[in-house]
Amino acid sequence: FLQVRGHLAGKGPNTIAHITGLVVTIAVFLVAFMQCSLLTFAFRERAGKPEEGGPKPFSKIPHRIACCTWCCGWLFMVIALLVGGLMTLVGVPLSGMCLIMDDMSAELITNIGPALGLNLTGDEGEQLLDIVSNCLVPKDPNLNAALLDLIYVKDNATAPKESLREKVVESVKDSIRSKFDDIDKSMGGGSAPALSTDPKLVKLTDAIYKNPISMMIVAKDLTSDSTYSDLYSQTALSAAALPSSVQCNDRVVSDEVDGLKGKTMKGVEKFVLALTSFGTRQTLRADCANLVDCVDALTSPRGKSCKAGNNFVKLKQKLMDAGTFRCDTFVNPLDGVSACDVKFMSGTFNASKSRTMWSNDCLSATKKVKRKQVLCNVQEFSDYVKDYKTRILQAMKRIDLAVTEVGPAISKGLRGIVEEDLIAPIDRVANGVTCGLMGGFYREMVDGFCYQGINGFIVIGQSYVACGAMLVFLVLLMYGVWRRAIDNVNKSSVALTKVVEFVKTDGVLPTAPMN
């Protein structure tokens, strides 16, 4: 369309103008030849030297120019009438098409749609008619309809209509805003439960605190190990061995440990007491894990059970004396060497900053922590794990305070950034997808194609027909001039030939001298 409009406006190569120029040039030449023929016929029909006692001979120029003119004019006439007739004929349906284009409307498409094979039923037909009436030919020329509001989709055949704006734009905006609403509900007004008092977290920290880790390190079934298998032949020993921990005294698992609550974890003391029935208890260790001097021969059944029992106590001693447990802390950021434990973390509210400032939190200037490896024995490890209740609750309290103090500001500030830099651009893009330009371009196309292109096409065709009609007159006129001029020339030539023959025959003219 833009190329056609450019051609019609004189921009770029215009083939129609070139052809018209060629036709005009040929017509000018034909008219010029006609004028020459008429002028020479009227004023220069006789030319040349006259014969003795006779008129000037007839000139051959008029009939030759007339012959050239009427022959070429006849051919040009046929071409002009043929082309003009075809252009006029083609212009009729094109004019009808332009009338349809000029009167385009949703009602017109509805009326002629079946004849054109258009299916205007269902959602697709409805959307097509909406686009035509709101975009292509709106009743209000200033209307700039949003295309996303005109096109809709359905999740299924029975689902309600949902425009692309609602499906894409509004759903994205609602999804983003709903997340911020959830954040506001959880942060604003302290409505959300604090993590430090969450029942599940309290249950976990109580389980850590009430059940020392040394109580939970128990021996597995050792019946397949020859080093310990003989102790299982004695009921008292086997009953005291399983399950037994590395604690001295028996301990009952608290209610916070699901699956084990209420179960008694036997201590080392109970097993050693059962083993004293096979010998005398040693006193080399200050704790409860002393061996027994067996009174029975080690090859006897009781001696073998006593030996296996001592091996079991040695296993307990190995665990109780091991210094390879890990009681890691963090490196103190103040000196980079000493240990820092978050269980000593404390906070003080700073009124000028409206937030709590923390100390002993082990965080460096870049808000990072560095682990410090610390080795310990089982008792130290048990105390270390027990203190995790304090560490966890301290960390959760800090998070609770951060939510209360900083959470609403973060939520509102982040919501503002998202609204300004994400949601607002989405709205601008959605509102910018309009179809108002379609109506202007369509009207320009109708004006250019119909009122300029087709109208000019028809005028050119009519001009060709008029040119052909005038050429009929020109051809007939030139044929008459040619006929009269050629007859005069031919008659003059015949008469002159008879005179010459007559003179020669009667001897009027002198004969040639004799040699």
C-alpha positions in Angstrom: 0.0 0.0 0.0 2.8 2.4 0.9 4.5 1.7 -2.4 1.4 2.3 -4.4 0.6 5.4 -2.5 4.2 6.6 -3.2 3.8 5.9 -6.9 0.6 7.8 -7.0 2.2 10.7 -5.1 5.0 10.8 -7.6 7.6 9.2 -5.3 9.8 6.5 -6.9 9.4 4.9 -10.3 5.9 5.4 -11.8 5.2 2.9 -14.6 1.8 4.3 -15.3 3.2 7.8 -15.9 5.9 6.4 -18.2 3.3 4.5 -20.3 1.1 7.5 -20.5 4.0 9.7 -21.5 4.8 7.2 -24.3 1.3 7.2 -25.6 1.1 11.0 -25.5 4.4 11.2 -27.4 3.1 8.9 -30.1 -0.1 10.9 -30.3 1.8 14.1 -30.7 3.8 12.6 -33.5 0.7 11.4 -35.3 -0.9 14.9 -34.9 2.3 16.5 -36.3 2.3 14.2 -39.2 -1.3 14.9 -39.9 -0.7 18.6 -39.9 2.3 18.2 -42.2 0.2 16.1 -44.6 -2.7 18.6 -44.6 -0.4 21.6 -45.1 1.6 20.0 -47.9 -1.6 18.8 -49.5 -3.2 22.3 -49.3 -0.2 24.5 -50.2 2.4 22.3 -51.8 0.4 19.7 -53.8 2.3 20.8 -56.9 6.0 21.2 -56.7 9.0 21.1 -58.9 9.7 22.5 -62.4 6.7 22.6 -64.8 6.9 21.0 -68.2 7.1 23.2 -71.3 3.7 24.8 -71.7 2.2 22.8 -68.8 1.5 23.0 -65.0 3.8 22.0 -62.2 3.8 18.2 -61.4 2.0 16.9 -58.3 4.3 16.4 -55.3 4.7 12.9 -53.8 5.3 14.3 -50.3 1.6 14.8 -49.3 0.4 11.3 -50.1 3.5 9.7 -48.5 3.0 11.6 -45.3 -0.7 10.9 -45.3 -0.1 7.2 -46.0 2.3 7.0 -43.0 -0.1 8.8 -40.8 -3.2 6.8 -41.5 -1.4 3.4 -41.4 0.2 4.2 -38.0 -2.9 5.9 -36.8 -5.0 2.8 -37.6 -2.7 0.6 -35.5 -2.6 3.1 -32.7 -6.4 3.4 -32.9 -6.8 -0.3 -32.4 -4.4 -0.4 -29.5 -6.0 2.7 -27.8 -9.5 1.4 -28.2 -8.5 -2.1 -27.0 -6.6 -0.9 -24.0 -9.1 1.8 -23.1 -12.0 -0.7 -23.3 -10.2 -3.2 -21.1 -9.3 -0.5 -18.5 -12.9 0.7 -18.5 -14.1 -2.8 -18.2 -11.8 -3.7 -15.3 -12.7 -0.4 -13.6 -16.3 -1.5 -13.1 -15.7 -4.3 -10.6 -12.9 -2.3 -9.0 -15.3 0.5 -8.5 -17.7 -1.9 -6.9 -15.0 -3.2 -4.6 -14.2 0.4 -3.6 -17.8 1.0 -2.7 -17.6 -2.0 -0.4 -14.3 -0.8 1.1 -15.7 2.7 1.6 -18.8 1.5 3.3 -16.9 -1.1 5.4 -18.6 -1.9 8.7 -19.3 -4.9 11.0 -22.9 -5.0 9.7 -21.7 -5.1 6.1 -19.3 -8.0 6.8 -22.1 -9.8 8.6 -24.3 -9.4 5.5 -21.8 -10.3 2.9 -19.7 -12.7 4.9 -21.7 -15.9 4.0 -21.3 -15.1 0.3 -17.5 -14.7 0.7 -17.2 -17.9 2.7 -16.4 -16.2 6.0 -17.3 -18.0 9.2 -18.5 -15.3 11.5 -20.0 -17.6 14.1 -18.3 -18.4 17.4 -15.5 -16.5 19.2 -13.3 -15.9 16.2 -16.1 -14.2 14.2 -17.1 -12.1 17.2 -13.5 -10.9 17.7 -13.1 -10.2 14.0 -16.2 -8.0 14.0 -15.0 -6.2 17.2 -11.7 -5.4 15.5 -13.4 -4.1 12.4 -15.9 -1.9 14.3 -13.3 -0.6 16.9 -10.1 -0.5 14.9 -10.6 -0.6 11.2 -13.7 1.6 10.8 -14.6 3.1 14.2 -17.6 5.3 14.4 -15.6 7.8 16.4 -12.5 8.7 14.4 -10.7 9.7 17.6 -11.2 6.3 19.1 -7.9 4.5 19.9 -9.1 1.1 21.2 -6.8 -1.2 23.2 -6.1 -4.3 21.2 -5.6 -6.5 24.3 -9.2 -5.7 25.4 -10.7 -6.9 22.1 -8.9 -10.2 21.9 -10.0 -12.8 24.4 -9.4 -16.5 25.2 -11.1 -19.3 27.0 -9.6 -22.0 29.0 -12.2 -24.4 27.7 -15.5 -24.3 25.8 -17.6 -23.6 28.8 -15.2 -21.2 30.5 -16.0 -17.5 30.6 -14.3 -15.1 28.3 -11.1 -13.6 29.5 -9.4 -10.8 27.6 -5.7 -10.9 26.9 -5.3 -7.9 29.3 -6.9 -9.9 32.1 -5.2 -13.2 31.1 -1.7 -11.8 30.8 -1.4 -8.3 32.3 -3.8 -8.3 35.2 -2.9 -11.9 36.2 0.8 -11.0 36.4 0.1 -7.8 38.3 -2.3 -9.6 40.7 0.2 -12.4 41.3 2.9 -9.9 42.2 0.7 -7.8 44.4 -0.7 -10.8 46.2 2.8 -11.8 47.2 3.3 -8.3 48.7 -0.1 -8.6 50.4 1.1 -11.8 52.0 4.3 -10.2 53.1 2.3 -7.3 54.6 0.1 -9.7 56.5 3.1 -11.6 57.9 5.2 -8.5 58.7 2.7 -5.8 59.5 1.3 -5.4 63.0 3.1 -8.4 64.3 0.2 -10.7 63.2 2.5 -13.5 62.2 3.8 -15.8 65.1 7.4 -15.2 66.1 9.9 -17.8 65.1 11.4 -17.9 68.6 8.1 -19.0 70.0 7.0 -21.3 67.2 5.8 -24.6 68.7 7.8 -26.8 66.4 11.0 -24.8 67.0 10.4 -24.9 70.8 9.9 -28.6 70.6 13.2 -29.0 68.7 15.2 -26.9 71.1 13.7 -28.6 74.1 14.6 -32.0 72.6 18.2 -30.9 72.2 18.4 -29.4 75.7 16.6 -32.3 77.6 18.3 -35.2 75.9 22.1 -35.0 76.0 23.8 -36.2 72.9 25.9 -38.6 75.1 22.7 -40.4 76.0 21.9 -40.9 72.3 25.2 -42.6 71.4 24.2 -46.2 71.9 25.8 -49.5 71.0 24.4 -51.5 68.1 23.8 -55.2 68.1 27.3 -56.8 68.4 26.3 -60.5 68.4 28.1 -61.1 65.1 31.4 -59.5 66.4 33.6 -62.2 68.1 35.1 -59.6 70.4 31.8 -59.0 72.1 29.6 -61.9 71.2 30.3 -64.0 74.3 28.7 -61.4 76.6 25.3 -62.2 75.0 25.5 -65.7 76.5 24.8 -64.1 79.9 21.4 -62.6 80.2 22.3 -60.0 82.8 25.1 -58.7 80.6 23.1 -58.6 77.4 20.2 -56.9 79.1 22.5 -54.2 80.5 24.4 -53.8 77.2 21.4 -53.0 74.9 20.7 -50.2 74.5 23.4 -48.5 76.5 24.8 -45.0 76.0 28.2 -43.4 76.9 26.6 -41.7 79.9 27.2 -43.2 83.3 23.6 -43.1 84.6 20.4 -44.3 83.0 18.3 -41.6 81.3 14.7 -41.5 80.0 14.1 -39.9 76.6 11.9 -36.8 76.9 8.5 -36.5 75.2 9.9 -34.1 72.6 11.6 -37.0 70.7 9.0 -38.7 68.7 9.4 -42.5 68.4 11.8 -42.7 71.5 9.9 -40.8 74.2 9.7 -42.6 77.5 12.4 -45.1 76.5 15.2 -45.7 79.0 18.7 -45.4 77.7 20.9 -47.5 80.0 24.1 -46.0 81.3 27.6 -47.4 81.6 27.3 -47.8 85.4 24.5 -50.3 85.0 26.5 -52.5 82.7 29.6 -52.4 84.9 27.5 -53.3 88.0 26.2 -56.3 86.0 29.8 -57.2 85.1 31.0 -57.2 88.8 29.1 -60.5 89.3 32.0 -62.0 87.2 34.9 -60.4 89.2 36.2 -57.5 91.2 35.7 -53.9 89.9 38.8 -51.8 89.4 39.2 -48.3 90.6 41.7 -46.9 88.1 39.2 -44.4 86.6 37.4 -41.6 88.3 34.3 -42.1 86.1 32.0 -45.1 85.9 33.8 -47.0 83.1 36.1 -49.2 85.2 37.0 -52.8 84.1 36.5 -55.9 86.2 39.2 -58.4 87.2 37.6 -61.7 86.1 37.7 -64.5 88.8 36.9 -67.4 86.3 39.4 -68.8 83.9 39.2 -66.9 80.6 38.7 -70.2 78.7 35.6 -71.0 80.7 32.1 -69.8 79.6 31.9 -67.3 82.4 35.5 -66.2 81.9 34.8 -65.6 78.2 31.7 -63.6 79.0 33.7 -61.5 81.5 36.4 -60.9 78.9 33.8 -59.9 76.3 32.2 -57.6 78.9 35.5 -55.9 79.6 36.0 -55.4 75.8 32.6 -53.7 75.7 33.6 -51.4 78.6 36.9 -50.6 76.8 34.8 -49.6 73.8 32.9 -47.2 76.0 36.2 -45.9 77.5 37.4 -45.2 74.0 34.4 -43.1 73.2 34.4 -41.3 76.5 38.2 -40.5 76.3 38.2 -39.5 72.6 39.1 -35.9 71.9 38.1 -36.0 68.2 34.6 -34.6 68.5 34.0 -31.3 66.8 32.7 -28.4 68.9 33.3 -25.7 66.3 32.5 -22.0 66.8 33.2 -18.9 64.8 36.3 -16.7 64.6 36.0 -13.5 66.5 36.0 -10.7 63.9 37.6 -8.3 66.3 40.9 -10.1 66.6 40.6 -12.8 63.9 41.9 -15.5 66.3 39.8 -16.1 69.4 36.5 -18.0 69.4 33.1 -16.3 69.1 29.9 -18.1 70.0 26.5 -16.7 69.0 25.0 -17.9 72.3 26.5 -14.8 73.8 24.9 -12.5 71.2 23.0 -9.6 72.6 21.1 -6.6 71.2 20.4 -3.0 72.2 17.7 -0.8 70.6 19.1 2.3 68.9 16.4 5.0 68.9 18.2 7.2 66.4 18.3 4.3 63.8 14.9 2.8 65.0 16.4 -0.6 65.1 18.3 -3.0 67.4 22.1 -3.0 67.2 23.8 -6.4 67.9 27.1 -7.3 69.5 28.9 -10.7 69.7 27.1 -11.9 66.6 30.4 -13.1 65.0 29.7 -11.2 61.8 32.5 -9.4 60.0 32.2 -6.0 58.3 31.1 -7.8 55.2 28.4 -9.7 57.2 30.1 -13.0 56.9 31.3 -15.6 59.4 34.4 -17.8 59.5 34.3 -21.2 61.2 36.9 -21.9 63.9 37.6 -25.7 64.4 37.5 -26.8 68.0 38.1 -30.4 69.1 36.4 -31.7 72.3 35.5 -35.0 74.2 32.1 -36.5 74.4 31.1 -34.6 77.6 32.1 -31.3 76.1 30.4 -32.2 72.9 27.2 -33.1 74.8 27.3 -29.7 76.5 28.1 -28.0 73.1 25.0 -29.6 71.5 22.9 -28.8 74.5 23.8 -25.1 74.2 22.3 -25.1 70.7 19.0 -24.3 72.2 20.4 -21.0 73.3 22.1 -20.4 69.9 19.0 -21.2 67.9 16.7 -19.1 70.0 19.1 -16.1 69.9 19.2 -16.3 66.1 15.4 -16.6 65.9 14.8 -13.7 68.3 17.1 -11.6 66.1 15.0 -12.5 63.0 11.8 -11.7 64.9 13.1 -8.3 65.7 14.3 -7.7 62.2 10.9 -8.6 60.9 9.2 -6.2 63.3 11.7 -3.3 62.8 12.7 -3.5 59.1 10.2 -5.8 57.5 7.4 -3.2 56.9 9.9 -0.7 55.5 11.4 -3.3 53.1 7.9 -4.4 52.1 6.7 -0.9 51.3 10.0 0.2 49.7 10.2 -2.9 47.5 6.6 -2.7 46.6 7.1 0.9 45.5 10.1 -0.1 43.4 8.2 -3.0 41.8 5.1 -0.8 41.1 7.3 1.9 39.5 9.8 -0.2 37.6 7.8 -3.4 36.8 4.1 -3.0 37.0 3.9 0.6 35.6 6.0 -0.4 32.4 3.7 -3.4 32.0 0.7 -1.1 32.1 2.3 1.3 29.6 3.1 -1.5 27.2 -0.4 -3.0 27.5 -2.0 0.4 27.0 0.3 1.2 24.1 -0.9 -1.9 22.1 -3.7 0.0 20.4 -5.2 -0.2 17.0 -6.1 3.4 16.4 -3.5 3.6 13.6 -5.3 0.9 11.7 -8.3 3.1 11.0 -6.1 6.0 9.7 -4.1 3.7 7.4 -7.3 2.0 6.2 -8.8 5.4 5.3 -5.7 6.4 3.5 -5.6 3.2 1.6 -9.3 3.7 0.5 -8.5 7.3 -0.5 -5.3 6.4 -2.3 -6.5 3.2 -3.9 -10.1 4.2 -4.8 -10.4 7.9 -5.1 -7.0 8.4 -6.6 -5.8 5.0 -8.1 -9.0 3.5 -9.4 -10.5 6.9 -10.4 -7.3 7.7 -12.3 -7.3 4.2 -13.8 -10.8 4.7 -15.1 -10.1 8.2 -16.4 -7.0 6.9 -18.3 -9.1 4.2 -19.8 -11.7 6.7 -20.9 -9.0 8.9 -22.3 -7.7 6.0 -24.4 -11.2 5.4 -25.7 -11.6 9.1 -26.6 -8.2 9.1 -28.2 -9.2 6.0 -30.2 -12.4 7.7 -31.3 -10.6 10.8 -32.4 -8.1 8.6 -34.3 -11.0 7.2 -36.3 -11.6 10.6 -37.7 -7.9 11.2 -38.2 -7.5 7.9 -40.0 -10.4 8.5 -42.3 -9.2 12.1 -43.0 -5.7 10.9 -43.7 -7.0 8.1 -45.9 -8.9 10.6 -47.9 -5.9 12.9 -48.3 -3.7 10.0 -49.3 -6.3 8.8 -51.8 -6.7 12.2 -53.4 -3.0 12.9 -53.4 -1.9 9.6 -54.8 -4.6 9.6 -57.4 -3.4 13.1 -58.6 0.2 12.0 -58.8 -0.8 8.8 -60.7 -3.0 10.7 -63.1 -0.4 13.4 -63.7 2.2 10.7 -64.5 -0.1 8.9 -67.0 -1.0 12.1 -68.8 2.6 13.2 -69.1 3.6 9.8 -70.5 0.9 10.1 -73.3 2.0 13.6 -74.3 5.6 12.5 -74.7 4.7 9.5 -76.7 2.4 11.6 -78.9 5.1 14.2 -79.6 7.6 11.6 -80.4 5.3 9.8 -82.8 4.2 13.0 -84.7 7.7 14.4 -84.9 6.9 17.6 -83.1 10.0 17.4 -81.0 13.3 17.5 -82.7 15.0 14.2 -83.2 18.5 13.6 -82.0 21.2 14.8 -84.5 22.7 12.1 -86.8 26.4 11.2 -86.4 
